[in-house]
């Protein structure tokens, strides 16, 4: 690419986020600051860009319909399903607003924004459930998001990418994959020790040592996650040329076009839409949490199955589709960023964050996810780590991960949670 003399000292990077419609181009100047031209949209134009430009937003009316069903009927099953469908596009639009806001902050602050809002839907549902005293639902929902990302999302990405590129072996950054596998093992270790302390009856003070261990471990995990962020965003700036291990993930290239030189909405538009979507997700999440037990009775399904399997699949559908699309474009580093990076964010940030929030609320959420659930997570991390160690993928690896997720799903369908209440 040729530049004029005035702009010769600049490098242009094209930023591709986890939606093909979310693109912005930044000019990285010598001083290290990022600048972006601010679009000027009317209210109607902003509404068309944010709401009408995405086909997934056709599901938005299901949110108001769910609230009507809640007040007009007693069918908790239908209400729960409609609420899930209504939250799905909101979760995707939250990511979109975050990405647009990140266009004006630069890669470092943008990465922190994405770290904060990457899984905001799960955090909102978890905080509302904690307020209602449904600690077990919080544990199972977060566990389900981790399992879904590692097995189903990654498996579908490998499977679809392997079929599209069946004549070659797809490759990804082995170093990042090994690092991420190590972070997941640390997360498993943090959950394993409180569980073992409980089941071996080796607490110094029965009933309190496990909770104290969980809270102290959660604080350490948050510090570890902050160090992970610092490592990715500051200590290793070259990682920014590959993929930030936080959803949504950036991929930089030197290709630019005149049509992609500005973000789609202004900074204040992004902030306003972010607040609107967060408020709407919070409202629907409150109804959703209240309907979980009713849906379990109506559908004749264990609460553990709904929390671990149904909620993550529907709630993260947009994120799942994005990972698969990246794999089909031979951008496996981005697919791994969505799948494994999101798992790290939930296990190393969302889980300990919920423990700390519960502590502040006077609750007693701990890291003892029970033996069956912790063993499931441990085996899943080991399986995924083995598939990632070579730095290559194909459709067979994807199929094995999908089948592994089916085994997990069937296991939770027949599993009666001892702490269901």
DRENDO-108350 format. One record per residue (C-alpha): residue number from 1; x, z, y. Coordinates in steps of 0.05 Angstrom, whole numbers, padded with zeros to 5 digits. Example, Ala and Ser with C-alpha at 12.3 -4.5 7.8 and 13.67 -1.06 7.14 Angstrom:
residues 2
+------+--------+--------+--------+
: resi :      x :      z :      y :
+------+--------+--------+--------+
:    1 :  00246 :  00156 : -00090 :
:    2 :  00273 :  00143 : -00021 :
+------+--------+--------+--------+
END
This chain:
residues 421
+------+--------+--------+--------+
: resi :      x :      z :      y :
+------+--------+--------+--------+
:    1 :  00000 :  00000 :  00000 :
:    2 :  00027 : -00019 :  00069 :
:    3 :  00019 :  00025 :  00131 :
:    4 :  00031 :  00012 :  00205 :
:    5 :  00090 :  00046 :  00240 :
:    6 :  00046 :  00100 :  00270 :
:    7 :  00019 :  00123 :  00203 :
:    8 :  00081 :  00110 :  00162 :
:    9 :  00094 :  00185 :  00152 :
:   10 :  00026 :  00196 :  00121 :
:   11 :  00005 :  00192 :  00049 :
:   12 : -00067 :  00177 :  00032 :
:   13 : -00099 :  00209 : -00028 :
:   14 : -00164 :  00192 : -00059 :
:   15 : -00202 :  00252 : -00085 :
:   16 : -00248 :  00241 : -00144 :
:   17 : -00292 :  00300 : -00162 :
:   18 : -00335 :  00311 : -00224 :
:   19 : -00390 :  00266 : -00198 :
:   20 : -00379 :  00192 : -00185 :
:   21 : -00419 :  00198 : -00121 :
:   22 : -00376 :  00255 : -00093 :
:   23 : -00315 :  00221 : -00064 :
:   24 : -00276 :  00234 : -00002 :
:   25 : -00209 :  00210 :  00024 :
:   26 : -00160 :  00255 :  00059 :
:   27 : -00100 :  00239 :  00101 :
:   28 : -00044 :  00288 :  00085 :
:   29 :  00001 :  00294 :  00145 :
:   30 :  00072 :  00319 :  00148 :
:   31 :  00048 :  00387 :  00172 :
:   32 :  00008 :  00395 :  00108 :
:   33 : -00060 :  00396 :  00141 :
:   34 : -00118 :  00356 :  00116 :
:   35 : -00164 :  00317 :  00162 :
:   36 : -00228 :  00281 :  00147 :
:   37 : -00275 :  00242 :  00191 :
:   38 : -00340 :  00279 :  00201 :
:   39 : -00403 :  00238 :  00187 :
:   40 : -00461 :  00246 :  00236 :
:   41 : -00527 :  00248 :  00197 :
:   42 : -00597 :  00264 :  00220 :
:   43 : -00639 :  00313 :  00181 :
:   44 : -00674 :  00256 :  00145 :
:   45 : -00608 :  00221 :  00129 :
:   46 : -00579 :  00286 :  00102 :
:   47 : -00640 :  00297 :  00059 :
:   48 : -00635 :  00226 :  00031 :
:   49 : -00560 :  00235 :  00015 :
:   50 : -00566 :  00304 : -00017 :
:   51 : -00635 :  00301 : -00051 :
:   52 : -00655 :  00228 : -00061 :
:   53 : -00588 :  00199 : -00081 :
:   54 : -00584 :  00232 : -00150 :
:   55 : -00631 :  00216 : -00206 :
:   56 : -00622 :  00285 : -00235 :
:   57 : -00660 :  00312 : -00175 :
:   58 : -00723 :  00284 : -00207 :
:   59 : -00724 :  00351 : -00243 :
:   60 : -00728 :  00391 : -00178 :
:   61 : -00805 :  00394 : -00178 :
:   62 : -00803 :  00432 : -00244 :
:   63 : -00781 :  00493 : -00204 :
:   64 : -00845 :  00500 : -00163 :
:   65 : -00886 :  00480 : -00224 :
:   66 : -00853 :  00537 : -00263 :
:   67 : -00873 :  00587 : -00210 :
:   68 : -00945 :  00561 : -00212 :
:   69 : -00946 :  00566 : -00288 :
:   70 : -00921 :  00638 : -00281 :
:   71 : -00979 :  00659 : -00238 :
:   72 : -01034 :  00616 : -00270 :
:   73 : -01019 :  00627 : -00344 :
:   74 : -00988 :  00677 : -00391 :
:   75 : -00948 :  00625 : -00430 :
:   76 : -00877 :  00651 : -00423 :
:   77 : -00849 :  00596 : -00467 :
:   78 : -00871 :  00539 : -00421 :
:   79 : -00852 :  00579 : -00359 :
:   80 : -00782 :  00592 : -00387 :
:   81 : -00771 :  00519 : -00404 :
:   82 : -00796 :  00494 : -00336 :
:   83 : -00751 :  00544 : -00301 :
:   84 : -00691 :  00519 : -00340 :
:   85 : -00707 :  00447 : -00322 :
:   86 : -00715 :  00466 : -00249 :
:   87 : -00648 :  00502 : -00246 :
:   88 : -00609 :  00444 : -00278 :
:   89 : -00607 :  00398 : -00216 :
:   90 : -00597 :  00458 : -00170 :
:   91 : -00533 :  00476 : -00208 :
:   92 : -00507 :  00405 : -00199 :
:   93 : -00525 :  00403 : -00125 :
:   94 : -00490 :  00470 : -00114 :
:   95 : -00427 :  00437 : -00140 :
:   96 : -00439 :  00377 : -00095 :
:   97 : -00446 :  00420 : -00032 :
:   98 : -00384 :  00459 : -00051 :
:   99 : -00344 :  00394 : -00060 :
:  100 : -00368 :  00367 :  00007 :
:  101 : -00348 :  00432 :  00041 :
:  102 : -00280 :  00429 :  00007 :
:  103 : -00269 :  00362 :  00041 :
:  104 : -00257 :  00399 :  00106 :
:  105 : -00214 :  00456 :  00080 :
:  106 : -00156 :  00423 :  00044 :
:  107 : -00136 :  00430 : -00029 :
:  108 : -00118 :  00504 : -00029 :
:  109 : -00180 :  00532 :  00004 :
:  110 : -00221 :  00478 : -00031 :
:  111 : -00195 :  00502 : -00098 :
:  112 : -00214 :  00574 : -00080 :
:  113 : -00284 :  00551 : -00060 :
:  114 : -00291 :  00515 : -00126 :
:  115 : -00266 :  00577 : -00162 :
:  116 : -00320 :  00618 : -00127 :
:  117 : -00379 :  00570 : -00134 :
:  118 : -00359 :  00533 : -00197 :
:  119 : -00404 :  00577 : -00241 :
:  120 : -00447 :  00608 : -00187 :
:  121 : -00511 :  00595 : -00227 :
:  122 : -00487 :  00638 : -00285 :
:  123 : -00464 :  00692 : -00237 :
:  124 : -00532 :  00694 : -00202 :
:  125 : -00570 :  00698 : -00268 :
:  126 : -00522 :  00752 : -00291 :
:  127 : -00528 :  00795 : -00228 :
:  128 : -00604 :  00791 : -00230 :
:  129 : -00604 :  00810 : -00303 :
:  130 : -00558 :  00869 : -00288 :
:  131 : -00606 :  00893 : -00234 :
:  132 : -00661 :  00892 : -00287 :
:  133 : -00618 :  00931 : -00336 :
:  134 : -00611 :  00872 : -00384 :
:  135 : -00537 :  00882 : -00398 :
:  136 : -00540 :  00850 : -00466 :
:  137 : -00571 :  00786 : -00439 :
:  138 : -00513 :  00781 : -00389 :
:  139 : -00461 :  00789 : -00444 :
:  140 : -00494 :  00737 : -00489 :
:  141 : -00506 :  00687 : -00433 :
:  142 : -00434 :  00688 : -00410 :
:  143 : -00410 :  00684 : -00482 :
:  144 : -00455 :  00624 : -00494 :
:  145 : -00427 :  00588 : -00433 :
:  146 : -00356 :  00597 : -00460 :
:  147 : -00374 :  00573 : -00530 :
:  148 : -00415 :  00514 : -00503 :
:  149 : -00358 :  00490 : -00459 :
:  150 : -00304 :  00497 : -00512 :
:  151 : -00340 :  00467 : -00571 :
:  152 : -00399 :  00425 : -00547 :
:  153 : -00374 :  00397 : -00481 :
:  154 : -00303 :  00385 : -00505 :
:  155 : -00327 :  00359 : -00572 :
:  156 : -00375 :  00309 : -00540 :
:  157 : -00320 :  00287 : -00492 :
:  158 : -00271 :  00274 : -00548 :
:  159 : -00324 :  00240 : -00591 :
:  160 : -00351 :  00193 : -00536 :
:  161 : -00281 :  00178 : -00509 :
:  162 : -00256 :  00165 : -00579 :
:  163 : -00310 :  00113 : -00592 :
:  164 : -00301 :  00077 : -00526 :
:  165 : -00225 :  00075 : -00537 :
:  166 : -00226 :  00070 : -00612 :
:  167 : -00165 :  00024 : -00615 :
:  168 : -00119 :  00074 : -00580 :
:  169 : -00107 :  00148 : -00581 :
:  170 : -00126 :  00183 : -00517 :
:  171 : -00075 :  00231 : -00488 :
:  172 : -00078 :  00289 : -00439 :
:  173 : -00029 :  00338 : -00407 :
:  174 : -00003 :  00379 : -00466 :
:  175 :  00029 :  00431 : -00420 :
:  176 : -00036 :  00447 : -00384 :
:  177 : -00074 :  00449 : -00449 :
:  178 : -00026 :  00499 : -00479 :
:  179 : -00028 :  00542 : -00416 :
:  180 : -00103 :  00542 : -00416 :
:  181 : -00105 :  00560 : -00490 :
:  182 : -00061 :  00619 : -00475 :
:  183 : -00108 :  00642 : -00419 :
:  184 : -00167 :  00639 : -00467 :
:  185 : -00129 :  00680 : -00518 :
:  186 : -00116 :  00733 : -00464 :
:  187 : -00191 :  00734 : -00450 :
:  188 : -00205 :  00744 : -00524 :
:  189 : -00154 :  00800 : -00527 :
:  190 : -00189 :  00834 : -00468 :
:  191 : -00256 :  00832 : -00506 :
:  192 : -00226 :  00850 : -00573 :
:  193 : -00194 :  00917 : -00556 :
:  194 : -00257 :  00952 : -00531 :
:  195 : -00295 :  00925 : -00591 :
:  196 : -00241 :  00951 : -00640 :
:  197 : -00239 :  01017 : -00604 :
:  198 : -00314 :  01025 : -00614 :
:  199 : -00317 :  01003 : -00687 :
:  200 : -00256 :  01042 : -00710 :
:  201 : -00284 :  01106 : -00678 :
:  202 : -00216 :  01120 : -00648 :
:  203 : -00238 :  01138 : -00578 :
:  204 : -00206 :  01198 : -00545 :
:  205 : -00272 :  01214 : -00513 :
:  206 : -00331 :  01186 : -00552 :
:  207 : -00377 :  01145 : -00508 :
:  208 : -00332 :  01143 : -00447 :
:  209 : -00264 :  01117 : -00469 :
:  210 : -00292 :  01048 : -00487 :
:  211 : -00326 :  01042 : -00419 :
:  212 : -00263 :  01066 : -00383 :
:  213 : -00221 :  01015 : -00422 :
:  214 : -00270 :  00959 : -00405 :
:  215 : -00270 :  00974 : -00331 :
:  216 : -00195 :  00980 : -00325 :
:  217 : -00185 :  00917 : -00367 :
:  218 : -00234 :  00880 : -00322 :
:  219 : -00194 :  00898 : -00260 :
:  220 : -00131 :  00873 : -00295 :
:  221 : -00166 :  00809 : -00315 :
:  222 : -00186 :  00796 : -00243 :
:  223 : -00114 :  00805 : -00221 :
:  224 : -00092 :  00758 : -00276 :
:  225 : -00143 :  00706 : -00254 :
:  226 : -00120 :  00712 : -00182 :
:  227 : -00048 :  00701 : -00205 :
:  228 : -00072 :  00641 : -00245 :
:  229 : -00104 :  00612 : -00182 :
:  230 : -00041 :  00624 : -00142 :
:  231 :  00001 :  00591 : -00195 :
:  232 : -00044 :  00530 : -00197 :
:  233 : -00055 :  00523 : -00122 :
:  234 :  00012 :  00545 : -00092 :
:  235 :  00069 :  00556 : -00141 :
:  236 :  00056 :  00490 : -00177 :
:  237 :  00033 :  00440 : -00124 :
:  238 :  00048 :  00383 : -00172 :
:  239 : -00011 :  00406 : -00213 :
:  240 : -00055 :  00381 : -00157 :
:  241 : -00034 :  00311 : -00175 :
:  242 : -00063 :  00321 : -00244 :
:  243 : -00122 :  00367 : -00247 :
:  244 : -00140 :  00435 : -00220 :
:  245 : -00162 :  00478 : -00278 :
:  246 : -00224 :  00499 : -00240 :
:  247 : -00289 :  00461 : -00236 :
:  248 : -00298 :  00415 : -00200 :
:  249 : -00230 :  00384 : -00210 :
:  250 : -00191 :  00337 : -00166 :
:  251 : -00152 :  00276 : -00188 :
:  252 : -00108 :  00243 : -00137 :
:  253 : -00086 :  00171 : -00135 :
:  254 : -00057 :  00128 : -00081 :
:  255 : -00113 :  00078 : -00083 :
:  256 : -00160 :  00079 : -00025 :
:  257 : -00215 :  00036 :  00003 :
:  258 : -00246 :  00031 :  00070 :
:  259 : -00314 :  00050 :  00041 :
:  260 : -00291 :  00118 :  00016 :
:  261 : -00255 :  00146 :  00076 :
:  262 : -00304 :  00200 :  00097 :
:  263 : -00344 :  00254 :  00062 :
:  264 : -00419 :  00241 :  00058 :
:  265 : -00443 :  00301 :  00098 :
:  266 : -00414 :  00344 :  00154 :
:  267 : -00385 :  00414 :  00145 :
:  268 : -00446 :  00450 :  00173 :
:  269 : -00493 :  00407 :  00131 :
:  270 : -00453 :  00427 :  00069 :
:  271 : -00458 :  00501 :  00088 :
:  272 : -00532 :  00497 :  00102 :
:  273 : -00547 :  00461 :  00037 :
:  274 : -00502 :  00510 :  00000 :
:  275 : -00544 :  00568 :  00027 :
:  276 : -00610 :  00533 :  00011 :
:  277 : -00590 :  00517 : -00061 :
:  278 : -00562 :  00587 : -00073 :
:  279 : -00627 :  00619 : -00048 :
:  280 : -00669 :  00572 : -00091 :
:  281 : -00627 :  00586 : -00153 :
:  282 : -00632 :  00661 : -00140 :
:  283 : -00708 :  00656 : -00136 :
:  284 : -00715 :  00616 : -00200 :
:  285 : -00664 :  00658 : -00236 :
:  286 : -00705 :  00720 : -00223 :
:  287 : -00766 :  00689 : -00256 :
:  288 : -00722 :  00661 : -00312 :
:  289 : -00692 :  00728 : -00330 :
:  290 : -00761 :  00761 : -00332 :
:  291 : -00786 :  00707 : -00380 :
:  292 : -00730 :  00711 : -00432 :
:  293 : -00764 :  00764 : -00476 :
:  294 : -00831 :  00729 : -00471 :
:  295 : -00800 :  00662 : -00490 :
:  296 : -00767 :  00695 : -00549 :
:  297 : -00834 :  00719 : -00575 :
:  298 : -00870 :  00654 : -00558 :
:  299 : -00818 :  00609 : -00591 :
:  300 : -00804 :  00658 : -00647 :
:  301 : -00729 :  00655 : -00632 :
:  302 : -00680 :  00713 : -00627 :
:  303 : -00661 :  00731 : -00555 :
:  304 : -00588 :  00722 : -00576 :
:  305 : -00601 :  00649 : -00595 :
:  306 : -00637 :  00635 : -00529 :
:  307 : -00582 :  00669 : -00489 :
:  308 : -00522 :  00640 : -00526 :
:  309 : -00547 :  00570 : -00543 :
:  310 : -00608 :  00548 : -00503 :
:  311 : -00590 :  00575 : -00433 :
:  312 : -00519 :  00545 : -00430 :
:  313 : -00539 :  00477 : -00457 :
:  314 : -00595 :  00465 : -00408 :
:  315 : -00565 :  00502 : -00349 :
:  316 : -00499 :  00465 : -00352 :
:  317 : -00526 :  00397 : -00371 :
:  318 : -00500 :  00363 : -00307 :
:  319 : -00430 :  00391 : -00317 :
:  320 : -00431 :  00370 : -00390 :
:  321 : -00450 :  00299 : -00372 :
:  322 : -00394 :  00296 : -00321 :
:  323 : -00342 :  00315 : -00373 :
:  324 : -00366 :  00262 : -00421 :
:  325 : -00365 :  00208 : -00366 :
:  326 : -00293 :  00225 : -00350 :
:  327 : -00273 :  00219 : -00424 :
:  328 : -00307 :  00151 : -00428 :
:  329 : -00264 :  00129 : -00368 :
:  330 : -00201 :  00153 : -00404 :
:  331 : -00192 :  00212 : -00356 :
:  332 : -00185 :  00266 : -00408 :
:  333 : -00148 :  00314 : -00362 :
:  334 : -00211 :  00317 : -00320 :
:  335 : -00254 :  00328 : -00382 :
:  336 : -00210 :  00385 : -00404 :
:  337 : -00213 :  00413 : -00334 :
:  338 : -00289 :  00416 : -00336 :
:  339 : -00293 :  00443 : -00407 :
:  340 : -00232 :  00489 : -00415 :
:  341 : -00225 :  00505 : -00341 :
:  342 : -00297 :  00528 : -00337 :
:  343 : -00287 :  00571 : -00399 :
:  344 : -00227 :  00605 : -00366 :
:  345 : -00266 :  00616 : -00303 :
:  346 : -00323 :  00650 : -00340 :
:  347 : -00280 :  00691 : -00387 :
:  348 : -00227 :  00713 : -00337 :
:  349 : -00270 :  00718 : -00275 :
:  350 : -00345 :  00720 : -00288 :
:  351 : -00343 :  00770 : -00345 :
:  352 : -00298 :  00822 : -00312 :
:  353 : -00334 :  00810 : -00245 :
:  354 : -00400 :  00828 : -00278 :
:  355 : -00369 :  00891 : -00307 :
:  356 : -00345 :  00912 : -00238 :
:  357 : -00412 :  00895 : -00206 :
:  358 : -00449 :  00935 : -00260 :
:  359 : -00401 :  00993 : -00246 :
:  360 : -00418 :  00989 : -00172 :
:  361 : -00492 :  00988 : -00188 :
:  362 : -00485 :  01050 : -00231 :
:  363 : -00493 :  01010 : -00296 :
:  364 : -00451 :  01013 : -00358 :
:  365 : -00435 :  00942 : -00377 :
:  366 : -00372 :  00940 : -00418 :
:  367 : -00329 :  00888 : -00454 :
:  368 : -00354 :  00908 : -00523 :
:  369 : -00392 :  00844 : -00539 :
:  370 : -00403 :  00870 : -00611 :
:  371 : -00364 :  00850 : -00672 :
:  372 : -00402 :  00787 : -00691 :
:  373 : -00399 :  00757 : -00622 :
:  374 : -00326 :  00775 : -00610 :
:  375 : -00305 :  00747 : -00677 :
:  376 : -00343 :  00682 : -00662 :
:  377 : -00306 :  00675 : -00596 :
:  378 : -00238 :  00691 : -00627 :
:  379 : -00246 :  00639 : -00682 :
:  380 : -00271 :  00587 : -00632 :
:  381 : -00211 :  00596 : -00587 :
:  382 : -00164 :  00589 : -00647 :
:  383 : -00198 :  00525 : -00670 :
:  384 : -00197 :  00494 : -00600 :
:  385 : -00124 :  00514 : -00590 :
:  386 : -00104 :  00478 : -00655 :
:  387 : -00140 :  00414 : -00633 :
:  388 : -00106 :  00416 : -00565 :
:  389 : -00035 :  00430 : -00586 :
:  390 : -00016 :  00356 : -00598 :
:  391 : -00040 :  00331 : -00531 :
:  392 : -00081 :  00276 : -00563 :
:  393 : -00155 :  00265 : -00579 :
:  394 : -00199 :  00220 : -00620 :
:  395 : -00271 :  00216 : -00643 :
:  396 : -00257 :  00255 : -00707 :
:  397 : -00232 :  00316 : -00669 :
:  398 : -00294 :  00311 : -00625 :
:  399 : -00340 :  00308 : -00686 :
:  400 : -00307 :  00369 : -00716 :
:  401 : -00317 :  00409 : -00652 :
:  402 : -00390 :  00388 : -00648 :
:  403 : -00402 :  00408 : -00720 :
:  404 : -00367 :  00474 : -00707 :
:  405 : -00416 :  00486 : -00650 :
:  406 : -00474 :  00471 : -00697 :
:  407 : -00447 :  00524 : -00744 :
:  408 : -00445 :  00574 : -00686 :
:  409 : -00516 :  00555 : -00665 :
:  410 : -00544 :  00565 : -00736 :
:  411 : -00507 :  00631 : -00741 :
:  412 : -00539 :  00659 : -00678 :
:  413 : -00607 :  00633 : -00699 :
:  414 : -00605 :  00678 : -00761 :
:  415 : -00568 :  00734 : -00726 :
:  416 : -00608 :  00795 : -00705 :
:  417 : -00574 :  00829 : -00647 :
:  418 : -00571 :  00904 : -00659 :
:  419 : -00576 :  00917 : -00584 :
:  420 : -00631 :  00867 : -00569 :
:  421 : -00670 :  00916 : -00527 :
+------+--------+--------+--------+
END
